[in-house]
Amino acid sequence: MPQEAAKQLRRQTLAPVAMSTRSWDRVDAQLRERAFFMAGVDNARMLAAFRRTAQEMAAGKLTLPEARRKVREHLAAQGYEPAGDEAGTIHDLRSKRRLDITLQTNVDMAAGWAQRKAGLTDIANPGWELYRAKQVRAPRDWAQRWQEAAQEVGWQGVARDGSFVALLTSPIWVALSHFGNAYPPYDFGSGMWVRKVSFERCRELGLLEGEWVTEMERAADESMNADTEVDLSDLKPDELEELDDTLLGVADVAEGRARMRDVNGTSPYGAETMANILASEMPEEVPNLQRAALEEYAAHGTQMPEEAKPALRDLFRRTLPVADAPDLWHEMELPEADAPAACARIEKKGYTPPTDAEAVAFYAAAAAARAQQGMVRVRLNWVGARTARDLRPLYRALEQQPQEALHLLRGASLRVVNKREERGENGARIITYTVKDD
Amino acid sequence: MLHLQIEVEGGALPFEWKAMHNRLVSGSAAGEVQKLTAAHLNARPSRQYWQEAAMHVETAVEGGATVVSVNHRGAALHFYGTAGLPGGELRATGRTSLVTGKPTKRLLIPTDDSPLRKGRVELYELGVAPEDMSVHRKGERAWLFADIGGEEVLLGSLVAAVRMEPDPTVLPPDSTLSAAAERGAQKALQILIP
């Protein structure tokens, strides 16, 4: 079969093309969230350092030169390289350089994230190797950092032959990173980057165990800002409160940590928490695509703009299923002529929502089945609806009145466990399928 | 930016394989192309320029097509040349210079020994004040010098415009890229269907 499939692979002429921006809209929104979050945290730290230094000066504990040196040391500790004693001049290169480093780090992070996300679907190259891509003035000891990180994660997914190779899914990449990211750059101003390692080499290194393909696919579905947290134990309570106000709906600050809410991503939440995120005030520069998509869906249903559908699907899928796995039902009325084919499809492949439906409503309270003459009523009794979503809080977040129903999402499938056929009062056919989550 | 589009079809795959594994097959095709392109750029001689370009090779799979981008300032300029620009030339943008505070009028082309090239820095990062810089002219030609540590150092030549011919060797040949895509897809199929 692979031979057959291989015959179908064909070459195309390579030509420069304009990049479609549609699929990058969500990436763009996630980048804006990340940039806003990092700038907020970074500024809060800088501000805190400046304030404390100024307070010490005011209290007579530091002279001005001592205060300047302390701030410079703080900048260096954050990874910035001061360019000499030029504070206060019109050529404050330190500020520009700092800005450049911050900007370049953000740009590089976006590239690193994109390469990881794409790499997680590249099973022909499931590994990464850390290497020096460019020279820097003061190289860090990455060999030592690698060792320490590998030990920290118990060498999970890490090669033990002395190379800097690990599976993409290995936790070493997060442990290695100053920023807690699984992708490069791994520190400010770092010249280290990653290159792909083939399936064959990873297998030789003994790295490919268990369900490694499934793990890669699962990780590929995570969004950029999922599980992004920063330790803020160096900030005081009033500084944390100020940061919380600054970050608005982008992140939560609690117990000495700032955690991104992943507004435009895929981090899962219960329906009420998700509704809270939808309703949160956002900074002007960060769009809330999922809220906008839900507004379009509420207004236009399946006629909503195509470009908004991916964000809507992200929103529905990340909303966790209801906890109590209730019994639900759904009914369709079909012309007699269409019923045999539709029923045959359900019995063979199970029930899946129609291709143009983002979600199908299932109701809790059963009603007596009736069918018009010439029509066949098909009822689905969904027993123990494990994957049903309660989308009502999301609509209420938009101040809309939702259907009193739970939903089966597009892409989900219910298998038939029982079939019963009966005649209604007027002789019309009523077919009832008992279905369960696949 | 450079964008390439490569289509790899798995038309003979059964329905369930298409649904479950299509993205792994196309992802692997894209991955091999990314790997090849990055290695090709990394091997180009430079102190850092092409190595930085190699760090920014990205792929995206949209439908049946793989789009490969090299997100690096200047890479597109080298690949396509300046023919597509107004007048077929690259000229100063006229944006405000971070050194003089005035609109830029000329392009600075660092010499091989220039501290700009050796230090891999922009002009404003040298820390030289505008009053310590000087322009030497001879006819139509001009050069920028800087007083660094009491010594007059040549930074580079100042030109009104630059013409660049397209350089297709920036990227691997079409046939090589297509072969890489096929190789990646076939490898994925072999892994998924042992």
Interface residues (C-beta under 8 A of the other chain):
Chain A: M1 P2 E4 A5 A6 K7 Q8 L9 R10 R11 Q12 T13 L14 A15 P16 V17 A18 M19 S20 S23 W24 A83 G84 E86 H91 L93 K96 R97 D108 A111 A114 Q115 A118 G119 L120 T121 D122 I123 A124 N125 A133 K134 Q135 P184 W193 R195 K196 F199 V213 E217 A220
Chain B: M1 L2 H3 L4 Q5 I6 E7 V8 E9 G10 G11 A12 L13 P14 R23 L24 S26 G27 S28 A30 G31 E32 Q34 K35 A38 A39 N42 R47 Q48 Q51 E52 A54 M55 H56 V57 E58 T59 A60 V61 E62 V67 S69 N71 Y80 L98 Y124 E125 G127 A129 D174 S175 L177 S178 A181 E182 R183 G184 A185 Q186 K187 A188 L189 Q190 I191 L192 I193
